[in-house]
Amino acid sequence: MKYSIKELEALLIDIESDLVERKESWRGDAPDTGRQAVCAFANDLPDHRKPGVLFVGAKNDGMPSKLNITDELLCTLSDIKTDGNTLPPPSIIVEKCVLKGSEMAVVTVQPSDTPPVRYKGRIWIRTGPRRSLASLQEERILNEKRRYRDIPFDMQPIPSSSLSALSRILFEQEYLPNVFAADVLEANKRTYEERLASCRMIASVEDPTPTILGILVLGVSPRDWIPGAYIQFLRIAGEAMSDPIQDEALIDGALGQVLRRMDEKIDAHNRSKVDITSDNREIRNNPYPRVALQQLIRNAVMHRTYENTNMPVRVHWFDDRIEIINAGGPFGVVTRENFGCPGITDYRNPNLADAMKVMGFVQRFGIGIQTARAEMKKNGNPDIEFQPEQMIVLATVRRRL
């Protein structure tokens, strides 16, 4: 839903509305409190089922502050969705509008289908025209608001599983401290089930059935429930699949364990070459940039389909190249034609992407391929070759010449 100019002007002057936040500028504490407002609108605790609006360039009474609305400001506001501080990423529209005879930046925030939404580990809500942190009861209400129809696959429960399929130690010692701020954890008295539900690891407090996300991130043995949840690694001594296998591994387990073990494989096989002749100091060159391989493999784990397939993510390391193959073709707004283009991204598993950001495996959304390409160029490697098909995506990384 998007408001008309007439509707925006009516909201702008409605001082008591809990669907509106106004900022005279985007300086001082405005970027922080503005993001808190976006988080609160996305949570939609009053259940308006209507978008909330953040006006930048408006005084508290709704009158224009005469702020210069630049392209730079609009880009900064658009970054609210992708800077990784608000999770899961909110659905927003950023535009420049002329309201009350003056330009304003308007951020329209859609209610989230998968609340609670957190900003820097805190759940913000609207109580009348003000923002506040959610209480235990309010957080429970947000959990119950989560839709069970048309939700992403990674949010669907696995009916045959139980709480025993999740590692409590992994959740409480590794995952949870990264989700919520330390003072929030210290202050609240939520139960284990309430915390799992808040992080979308189970369906709800009343129905503590692990979700696909819970099994992938915290599973004691994820492959028992999701057969394709692993990485198949092959180091082939040659340039064809028929050549001898030098090293092989089936890398499975909870998400963090899989990605860390994959990093170890990268380091073991990406051996540096030492050059002591072309300069008066030692130069070390890697066949592949480590960061690029990490980005591509993590992207494969994040964007692959886990539904109706037992295919793992495959990493085939040849003498002259590395092939990374994942199940599931382009998704959403991403097509075969625009695959890999800057700014074109969509999420088959949005909650898994959220978890990878929380755990530090993703620094920012939507820049993985661009980061990998930049690292390849800096290291002297040819550009990455992508072959997106209907059911799989193949990324080929060529060795440094």
RODRENKOL-68436 format. One line per field, with one value per residue (C-alpha): residue in three letters; x, y, z; residue number from 1. Coordinates in Angstrom, 3 decimals, padded with zeros to 6 digits. Layout:
resn <- ALA / ...
u <- X / ...
v <- Y / ...
w <- Z / ...
resi <- NUM / ...
***
This chain:
resn <- MET / LYS / TYR / SER / ILE / LYS / GLU / LEU / GLU / ALA / LEU / LEU / ILE / ASP / ILE / GLU / SER / ASP / LEU / VAL / GLU / ARG / LYS / GLU / SER / TRP / ARG / GLY / ASP / ALA / PRO / ASP / THR / GLY / ARG / GLN / ALA / VAL / CYS / ALA / PHE / ALA / ASN / ASP / LEU / PRO / ASP / HIS / ARG / LYS / PRO / GLY / VAL / LEU / PHE / VAL / GLY / ALA / LYS / ASN / ASP / GLY / MET / PRO / SER / LYS / LEU / ASN / ILE / THR / ASP / GLU / LEU / LEU / CYS / THR / LEU / SER / ASP / ILE / LYS / THR / ASP / GLY / ASN / THR / LEU / PRO / PRO / PRO / SER / ILE / ILE / VAL / GLU / LYS / CYS / VAL / LEU / LYS / GLY / SER / GLU / MET / ALA / VAL / VAL / THR / VAL / GLN / PRO / SER / ASP / THR / PRO / PRO / VAL / ARG / TYR / LYS / GLY / ARG / ILE / TRP / ILE / ARG / THR / GLY / PRO / ARG / ARG / SER / LEU / ALA / SER / LEU / GLN / GLU / GLU / ARG / ILE / LEU / ASN / GLU / LYS / ARG / ARG / TYR / ARG / ASP / ILE / PRO / PHE / ASP / MET / GLN / PRO / ILE / PRO / SER / SER / SER / LEU / SER / ALA / LEU / SER / ARG / ILE / LEU / PHE / GLU / GLN / GLU / TYR / LEU / PRO / ASN / VAL / PHE / ALA / ALA / ASP / VAL / LEU / GLU / ALA / ASN / LYS / ARG / THR / TYR / GLU / GLU / ARG / LEU / ALA / SER / CYS / ARG / MET / ILE / ALA / SER / VAL / GLU / ASP / PRO / THR / PRO / THR / ILE / LEU / GLY / ILE / LEU / VAL / LEU / GLY / VAL / SER / PRO / ARG / ASP / TRP / ILE / PRO / GLY / ALA / TYR / ILE / GLN / PHE / LEU / ARG / ILE / ALA / GLY / GLU / ALA / MET / SER / ASP / PRO / ILE / GLN / ASP / GLU / ALA / LEU / ILE / ASP / GLY / ALA / LEU / GLY / GLN / VAL / LEU / ARG / ARG / MET / ASP / GLU / LYS / ILE / ASP / ALA / HIS / ASN / ARG / SER / LYS / VAL / ASP / ILE / THR / SER / ASP / ASN / ARG / GLU / ILE / ARG / ASN / ASN / PRO / TYR / PRO / ARG / VAL / ALA / LEU / GLN / GLN / LEU / ILE / ARG / ASN / ALA / VAL / MET / HIS / ARG / THR / TYR / GLU / ASN / THR / ASN / MET / PRO / VAL / ARG / VAL / HIS / TRP / PHE / ASP / ASP / ARG / ILE / GLU / ILE / ILE / ASN / ALA / GLY / GLY / PRO / PHE / GLY / VAL / VAL / THR / ARG / GLU / ASN / PHE / GLY / CYS / PRO / GLY / ILE / THR / ASP / TYR / ARG / ASN / PRO / ASN / LEU / ALA / ASP / ALA / MET / LYS / VAL / MET / GLY / PHE / VAL / GLN / ARG / PHE / GLY / ILE / GLY / ILE / GLN / THR / ALA / ARG / ALA / GLU / MET / LYS / LYS / ASN / GLY / ASN / PRO / ASP / ILE / GLU / PHE / GLN / PRO / GLU / GLN / MET / ILE / VAL / LEU / ALA / THR / VAL / ARG / ARG / ARG / LEU
u <- 000.000 / 001.182 / -000.406 / -001.496 / -000.205 / -003.528 / -003.297 / 000.331 / -000.586 / -003.392 / -000.995 / 001.632 / -000.571 / -002.163 / -000.120 / -001.690 / -001.263 / 000.873 / 001.533 / 003.731 / 007.216 / 008.652 / 012.275 / 013.379 / 016.708 / 018.853 / 021.546 / 022.318 / 020.267 / 017.777 / 019.371 / 019.127 / 015.626 / 014.428 / 015.522 / 013.785 / 010.602 / 011.028 / 011.434 / 008.287 / 006.224 / 007.368 / 006.258 / 002.777 / 001.827 / -001.603 / -002.319 / -003.335 / -002.177 / -001.283 / 002.139 / 003.805 / 005.461 / 008.695 / 008.789 / 012.257 / 012.036 / 009.030 / 008.704 / 006.821 / 003.672 / 003.781 / 005.040 / 007.990 / 011.482 / 012.730 / 015.354 / 017.233 / 016.268 / 019.308 / 019.932 / 022.549 / 019.927 / 017.522 / 020.267 / 021.105 / 017.459 / 017.274 / 020.223 / 017.982 / 016.787 / 020.217 / 022.640 / 021.986 / 020.969 / 017.242 / 016.443 / 014.656 / 015.099 / 012.036 / 010.073 / 010.325 / 009.742 / 011.844 / 010.760 / 010.883 / 007.463 / 006.206 / 003.952 / 002.578 / 004.426 / 007.853 / 010.049 / 010.246 / 011.772 / 009.076 / 009.889 / 006.869 / 007.259 / 005.129 / 004.037 / 006.269 / 004.903 / 007.422 / 007.571 / 009.200 / 011.587 / 014.660 / 016.852 / 020.302 / 018.978 / 015.958 / 012.287 / 010.706 / 006.947 / 004.563 / 002.504 / 000.393 / 002.602 / 005.708 / 008.254 / 009.060 / 010.734 / 008.471 / 007.606 / 007.499 / 003.747 / 004.052 / 006.807 / 004.551 / 001.782 / 004.202 / 005.198 / 001.551 / 000.961 / 003.339 / 001.488 / 001.333 / 000.159 / 002.322 / 005.352 / 008.864 / 009.917 / 012.586 / 009.819 / 007.752 / 007.723 / 008.861 / 005.970 / 007.930 / 010.712 / 010.826 / 012.807 / 015.383 / 016.428 / 017.861 / 021.063 / 020.253 / 023.948 / 024.495 / 021.447 / 022.218 / 025.994 / 026.559 / 023.386 / 021.312 / 024.072 / 024.395 / 020.650 / 019.795 / 021.778 / 023.433 / 021.336 / 018.129 / 019.092 / 020.046 / 016.751 / 014.205 / 013.040 / 011.877 / 011.751 / 013.825 / 010.767 / 009.894 / 013.414 / 013.388 / 010.048 / 011.321 / 014.232 / 011.881 / 013.580 / 010.233 / 006.700 / 005.458 / 005.587 / 002.359 / 003.623 / 007.381 / 007.969 / 011.335 / 011.195 / 013.393 / 015.446 / 015.814 / 017.024 / 019.510 / 020.964 / 020.710 / 020.118 / 021.931 / 021.809 / 020.171 / 020.458 / 018.059 / 015.340 / 016.712 / 018.727 / 020.406 / 021.674 / 025.398 / 028.325 / 030.053 / 033.709 / 036.019 / 039.637 / 040.387 / 043.981 / 043.338 / 040.856 / 038.105 / 035.741 / 037.326 / 040.744 / 041.956 / 040.375 / 042.985 / 040.658 / 036.957 / 034.663 / 030.990 / 030.599 / 027.437 / 026.116 / 024.621 / 025.089 / 028.026 / 029.902 / 029.462 / 030.699 / 033.695 / 034.752 / 034.420 / 036.745 / 039.284 / 039.105 / 039.654 / 042.743 / 044.112 / 043.988 / 044.466 / 048.204 / 050.276 / 053.004 / 056.076 / 057.772 / 061.264 / 062.571 / 060.342 / 060.829 / 063.247 / 060.754 / 058.880 / 055.514 / 052.892 / 050.190 / 047.142 / 045.595 / 042.197 / 041.158 / 039.837 / 037.077 / 035.694 / 035.411 / 033.769 / 031.211 / 030.293 / 029.970 / 027.959 / 025.738 / 025.134 / 024.123 / 021.886 / 020.100 / 019.756 / 016.427 / 016.072 / 012.639 / 011.972 / 015.640 / 018.342 / 021.132 / 023.890 / 025.884 / 028.802 / 032.313 / 034.509 / 038.111 / 040.093 / 043.675 / 042.553 / 039.194 / 036.625 / 032.981 / 030.321 / 026.913 / 023.715 / 020.160 / 017.550 / 017.681 / 017.044 / 014.291 / 011.837 / 012.993 / 016.257 / 016.183 / 018.701 / 019.163 / 019.852 / 021.587 / 024.604 / 023.753 / 024.426 / 021.344 / 019.311 / 018.725 / 015.956 / 015.744 / 014.350 / 015.288 / 015.005 / 015.159 / 018.242 / 019.834 / 018.912 / 020.574 / 023.758 / 023.955 / 023.414 / 026.192 / 028.647 / 028.860 / 027.266 / 028.329 / 025.719 / 022.915 / 022.995 / 026.736 / 028.139 / 028.679 / 030.057 / 032.483 / 033.626 / 034.165 / 036.153 / 038.380 / 038.961 / 040.027 / 042.324 / 043.984 / 044.504 / 041.915 / 039.542 / 035.976 / 033.566 / 031.440 / 027.812 / 025.528 / 022.025 / 019.584 / 016.015 / 016.976 / 020.645 / 023.227 / 026.841 / 029.610 / 033.012 / 036.060 / 039.231 / 042.692 / 044.968 / 047.049
v <- 000.000 / 003.506 / 006.772 / 009.499 / 013.075 / 014.070 / 011.227 / 012.093 / 015.722 / 014.579 / 012.297 / 015.050 / 017.339 / 014.566 / 015.195 / 012.310 / 009.636 / 006.602 / 006.086 / 009.175 / 010.307 / 013.719 / 014.856 / 018.402 / 017.140 / 013.981 / 015.182 / 014.625 / 011.782 / 011.789 / 008.822 / 006.712 / 007.713 / 007.626 / 004.004 / 003.252 / 004.642 / 002.497 / -000.564 / 000.377 / 000.913 / -002.470 / -004.171 / -002.540 / -003.518 / -001.730 / -003.962 / -001.095 / -003.148 / 000.159 / 001.638 / 004.017 / 007.160 / 008.900 / 012.507 / 014.065 / 017.825 / 018.393 / 020.069 / 018.450 / 020.401 / 019.131 / 022.345 / 022.170 / 022.790 / 023.825 / 021.050 / 020.602 / 017.111 / 015.823 / 012.572 / 011.801 / 012.078 / 009.817 / 007.217 / 007.404 / 006.802 / 003.880 / 002.303 / 001.801 / -001.391 / -002.821 / -001.548 / -004.621 / -002.751 / -003.461 / -007.173 / -008.688 / -005.947 / -003.693 / -003.121 / 000.614 / 003.104 / 006.283 / 009.229 / 013.013 / 014.675 / 018.252 / 018.607 / 021.862 / 023.651 / 022.327 / 019.334 / 016.493 / 013.032 / 010.449 / 006.949 / 004.640 / 001.519 / -001.559 / -003.738 / -006.809 / -010.278 / -011.757 / -009.635 / -008.890 / -006.604 / -005.423 / -002.352 / -002.909 / -005.803 / -003.946 / -004.332 / -000.888 / -000.261 / 002.707 / 003.626 / 006.491 / 009.135 / 007.926 / 005.142 / 002.691 / -000.655 / -003.697 / -005.334 / -009.091 / -009.139 / -006.887 / -009.084 / -012.110 / -010.320 / -009.623 / -013.289 / -014.293 / -011.828 / -013.736 / -015.038 / -018.772 / -018.526 / -017.355 / -017.136 / -017.796 / -021.430 / -020.807 / -019.814 / -022.966 / -025.412 / -029.027 / -030.935 / -034.144 / -032.373 / -031.229 / -028.904 / -031.644 / -031.146 / -027.707 / -027.046 / -024.932 / -024.317 / -023.005 / -020.752 / -019.269 / -018.981 / -018.119 / -016.916 / -015.078 / -012.667 / -011.445 / -010.855 / -008.754 / -006.043 / -007.203 / -004.920 / -006.195 / -009.807 / -008.870 / -007.116 / -009.477 / -012.727 / -014.492 / -018.259 / -020.392 / -020.958 / -017.244 / -016.383 / -019.067 / -017.776 / -014.194 / -015.313 / -017.367 / -020.633 / -022.190 / -021.599 / -020.027 / -020.376 / -022.384 / -024.494 / -024.993 / -026.814 / -025.906 / -023.960 / -024.591 / -021.608 / -023.106 / -026.440 / -024.788 / -022.409 / -024.397 / -027.968 / -030.774 / -032.696 / -030.559 / -033.237 / -035.446 / -032.945 / -031.107 / -033.647 / -031.051 / -028.845 / -029.380 / -028.471 / -031.059 / -030.106 / -031.703 / -030.784 / -032.316 / -032.711 / -031.613 / -029.695 / -032.285 / -034.195 / -037.454 / -036.455 / -037.829 / -036.467 / -034.922 / -034.011 / -034.411 / -033.491 / -033.563 / -030.438 / -030.501 / -029.343 / -026.087 / -023.020 / -021.490 / -024.784 / -025.354 / -021.903 / -021.975 / -025.414 / -024.166 / -021.270 / -023.828 / -025.659 / -022.402 / -021.636 / -025.174 / -025.161 / -021.471 / -021.581 / -018.445 / -018.227 / -016.297 / -013.915 / -012.734 / -011.710 / -008.933 / -006.528 / -005.855 / -007.278 / -010.528 / -010.591 / -013.232 / -013.965 / -016.172 / -018.015 / -016.709 / -013.845 / -015.391 / -012.810 / -013.456 / -017.193 / -016.582 / -014.212 / -016.577 / -019.667 / -017.819 / -016.368 / -019.902 / -021.092 / -018.039 / -017.945 / -021.627 / -023.418 / -025.963 / -027.024 / -030.183 / -030.957 / -033.041 / -031.333 / -029.780 / -026.679 / -028.003 / -026.529 / -028.189 / -026.953 / -027.708 / -026.756 / -023.843 / -022.830 / -023.260 / -024.038 / -023.190 / -024.685 / -024.193 / -025.413 / -022.847 / -020.366 / -016.604 / -015.548 / -012.659 / -009.541 / -011.256 / -012.764 / -014.512 / -011.217 / -008.965 / -011.558 / -010.023 / -006.430 / -003.889 / -003.101 / -006.050 / -008.488 / -010.554 / -013.118 / -016.610 / -017.166 / -013.720 / -015.039 / -017.127 / -013.964 / -012.226 / -015.000 / -014.881 / -011.128 / -011.603 / -014.202 / -011.984 / -014.016 / -011.173 / -007.568 / -005.902 / -007.081 / -006.908 / -006.388 / -009.936 / -010.329 / -006.798 / -007.382 / -010.683 / -009.070 / -006.196 / -008.622 / -010.706 / -007.649 / -006.471 / -009.902 / -010.089 / -012.802 / -012.813 / -011.711 / -014.246 / -016.122 / -016.670 / -019.141 / -018.771 / -021.446 / -022.192 / -024.724 / -023.991 / -021.220 / -021.935 / -019.468 / -020.117 / -018.481 / -018.573 / -018.902 / -015.872 / -015.734
w <- 000.000 / -000.844 / 000.325 / -002.085 / -001.712 / -000.149 / 002.380 / 003.193 / 003.870 / 006.186 / 008.099 / 008.263 / 010.358 / 012.474 / 015.632 / 017.591 / 014.918 / 015.788 / 012.074 / 011.736 / 012.777 / 011.816 / 011.608 / 010.840 / 009.480 / 009.355 / 011.742 / 015.421 / 016.899 / 013.990 / 012.129 / 015.289 / 016.402 / 012.792 / 012.497 / 015.790 / 014.237 / 011.126 / 013.362 / 015.298 / 012.137 / 010.788 / 014.031 / 013.796 / 017.360 / 017.143 / 014.111 / 011.829 / 008.829 / 007.243 / 006.462 / 008.881 / 007.510 / 008.462 / 007.203 / 006.976 / 006.524 / 008.780 / 012.179 / 015.049 / 014.155 / 010.576 / 008.997 / 006.556 / 007.961 / 004.492 / 004.480 / 001.192 / -000.019 / -001.914 / -003.741 / -001.094 / 001.661 / -000.247 / -000.720 / 002.997 / 003.894 / 001.457 / 003.286 / 006.343 / 004.660 / 003.874 / 006.518 / 008.653 / 011.812 / 011.399 / 011.213 / 009.438 / 006.810 / 006.655 / 003.469 / 002.752 / -000.053 / -000.085 / -002.224 / -002.476 / -002.288 / -002.287 / 000.771 / 002.123 / -000.679 / 000.345 / -000.475 / 002.055 / 002.095 / 002.766 / 004.034 / 003.858 / 006.013 / 005.397 / 008.358 / 008.623 / 007.928 / 010.374 / 013.537 / 015.892 / 014.006 / 015.940 / 015.606 / 017.121 / 019.153 / 020.546 / 019.647 / 019.150 / 019.042 / 018.853 / 021.909 / 020.647 / 019.016 / 020.903 / 020.484 / 023.260 / 023.839 / 023.792 / 027.101 / 027.500 / 026.880 / 023.821 / 022.408 / 022.894 / 020.969 / 018.106 / 018.013 / 017.801 / 014.954 / 012.694 / 009.687 / 009.077 / 005.477 / 002.619 / 004.894 / 003.559 / 003.524 / 006.164 / 008.629 / 008.210 / 011.148 / 010.810 / 012.443 / 013.062 / 014.995 / 018.624 / 020.875 / 021.389 / 017.746 / 018.694 / 020.618 / 023.674 / 024.355 / 020.822 / 021.128 / 024.541 / 024.265 / 020.599 / 018.901 / 021.504 / 022.691 / 019.093 / 018.662 / 021.702 / 023.431 / 026.674 / 028.881 / 027.280 / 028.000 / 031.545 / 032.224 / 030.764 / 032.313 / 029.179 / 029.116 / 026.758 / 024.544 / 024.474 / 023.362 / 020.673 / 019.377 / 019.341 / 017.139 / 014.892 / 015.789 / 016.789 / 015.550 / 018.794 / 022.570 / 022.491 / 019.575 / 020.201 / 016.929 / 015.355 / 012.112 / 009.085 / 010.277 / 013.763 / 012.395 / 010.019 / 012.613 / 015.848 / 014.736 / 016.534 / 013.236 / 010.522 / 007.826 / 009.781 / 008.889 / 005.818 / 003.777 / 001.533 / 004.383 / 003.877 / 001.627 / -000.543 / -001.006 / -003.598 / -004.361 / -007.742 / -008.936 / -012.491 / -014.600 / -015.107 / -012.818 / -013.984 / -012.583 / -009.201 / -006.021 / -003.727 / -000.849 / -000.156 / 002.710 / 003.581 / 005.707 / 007.785 / 011.140 / 012.375 / 010.161 / 012.047 / 012.178 / 008.441 / 007.433 / 009.789 / 008.564 / 004.992 / 005.837 / 007.059 / 003.724 / 001.850 / 003.940 / 003.556 / -000.252 / -001.091 / -000.537 / -001.046 / -003.657 / -002.500 / -004.957 / -003.917 / -007.352 / -008.693 / -005.790 / -002.960 / -000.479 / -000.251 / -002.031 / -001.245 / -003.783 / -003.239 / -006.206 / -005.042 / -002.738 / 000.488 / 000.943 / -002.547 / -001.916 / 001.445 / -000.072 / -002.894 / -000.690 / 001.953 / -000.775 / -002.048 / 001.431 / 001.959 / -001.397 / -002.258 / -002.031 / 000.754 / -000.461 / -002.491 / -003.101 / -001.436 / -003.373 / -001.216 / -002.024 / -004.079 / -004.067 / -006.703 / -006.561 / -009.739 / -010.585 / -012.770 / -011.257 / -008.493 / -009.273 / -006.678 / -007.413 / -005.434 / -005.884 / -006.848 / -009.695 / -009.639 / -007.219 / -006.982 / -008.819 / -009.783 / -013.285 / -015.520 / -017.356 / -014.329 / -012.113 / -010.367 / -011.319 / -008.526 / -006.477 / -007.806 / -004.958 / -003.403 / -000.620 / -000.924 / 002.736 / 004.378 / 007.940 / 007.197 / 005.778 / 009.041 / 011.077 / 008.979 / 009.559 / 013.297 / 013.447 / 011.581 / 008.371 / 006.383 / 006.973 / 004.803 / 002.567 / -001.214 / -001.787 / -001.680 / -005.416 / -005.809 / -002.935 / -004.454 / -007.860 / -006.386 / -004.462 / -007.593 / -009.556 / -006.771 / -006.600 / -010.369 / -011.080 / -014.060 / -013.322 / -011.828 / -014.370 / -013.349 / -015.049 / -013.553 / -014.696 / -013.679 / -011.004 / -010.175 / -010.157 / -011.106 / -010.156 / -011.735 / -010.167 / -012.289 / -010.768 / -010.652 / -013.815
resi <- 1 / 2 / 3 / 4 / 5 / 6 / 7 / 8 / 9 / 10 / 11 / 12 / 13 / 14 / 15 / 16 / 17 / 18 / 19 / 20 / 21 / 22 / 23 / 24 / 25 / 26 / 27 / 28 / 29 / 30 / 31 / 32 / 33 / 34 / 35 / 36 / 37 / 38 / 39 / 40 / 41 / 42 / 43 / 44 / 45 / 46 / 47 / 48 / 49 / 50 / 51 / 52 / 53 / 54 / 55 / 56 / 57 / 58 / 59 / 60 / 61 / 62 / 63 / 64 / 65 / 66 / 67 / 68 / 69 / 70 / 71 / 72 / 73 / 74 / 75 / 76 / 77 / 78 / 79 / 80 / 81 / 82 / 83 / 84 / 85 / 86 / 87 / 88 / 89 / 90 / 91 / 92 / 93 / 94 / 95 / 96 / 97 / 98 / 99 / 100 / 101 / 102 / 103 / 104 / 105 / 106 / 107 / 108 / 109 / 110 / 111 / 112 / 113 / 114 / 115 / 116 / 117 / 118 / 119 / 120 / 121 / 122 / 123 / 124 / 125 / 126 / 127 / 128 / 129 / 130 / 131 / 132 / 133 / 134 / 135 / 136 / 137 / 138 / 139 / 140 / 141 / 142 / 143 / 144 / 145 / 146 / 147 / 148 / 149 / 150 / 151 / 152 / 153 / 154 / 155 / 156 / 157 / 158 / 159 / 160 / 161 / 162 / 163 / 164 / 165 / 166 / 167 / 168 / 169 / 170 / 171 / 172 / 173 / 174 / 175 / 176 / 177 / 178 / 179 / 180 / 181 / 182 / 183 / 184 / 185 / 186 / 187 / 188 / 189 / 190 / 191 / 192 / 193 / 194 / 195 / 196 / 197 / 198 / 199 / 200 / 201 / 202 / 203 / 204 / 205 / 206 / 207 / 208 / 209 / 210 / 211 / 212 / 213 / 214 / 215 / 216 / 217 / 218 / 219 / 220 / 221 / 222 / 223 / 224 / 225 / 226 / 227 / 228 / 229 / 230 / 231 / 232 / 233 / 234 / 235 / 236 / 237 / 238 / 239 / 240 / 241 / 242 / 243 / 244 / 245 / 246 / 247 / 248 / 249 / 250 / 251 / 252 / 253 / 254 / 255 / 256 / 257 / 258 / 259 / 260 / 261 / 262 / 263 / 264 / 265 / 266 / 267 / 268 / 269 / 270 / 271 / 272 / 273 / 274 / 275 / 276 / 277 / 278 / 279 / 280 / 281 / 282 / 283 / 284 / 285 / 286 / 287 / 288 / 289 / 290 / 291 / 292 / 293 / 294 / 295 / 296 / 297 / 298 / 299 / 300 / 301 / 302 / 303 / 304 / 305 / 306 / 307 / 308 / 309 / 310 / 311 / 312 / 313 / 314 / 315 / 316 / 317 / 318 / 319 / 320 / 321 / 322 / 323 / 324 / 325 / 326 / 327 / 328 / 329 / 330 / 331 / 332 / 333 / 334 / 335 / 336 / 337 / 338 / 339 / 340 / 341 / 342 / 343 / 344 / 345 / 346 / 347 / 348 / 349 / 350 / 351 / 352 / 353 / 354 / 355 / 356 / 357 / 358 / 359 / 360 / 361 / 362 / 363 / 364 / 365 / 366 / 367 / 368 / 369 / 370 / 371 / 372 / 373 / 374 / 375 / 376 / 377 / 378 / 379 / 380 / 381 / 382 / 383 / 384 / 385 / 386 / 387 / 388 / 389 / 390 / 391 / 392 / 393 / 394 / 395 / 396 / 397 / 398 / 399 / 400 / 401
***
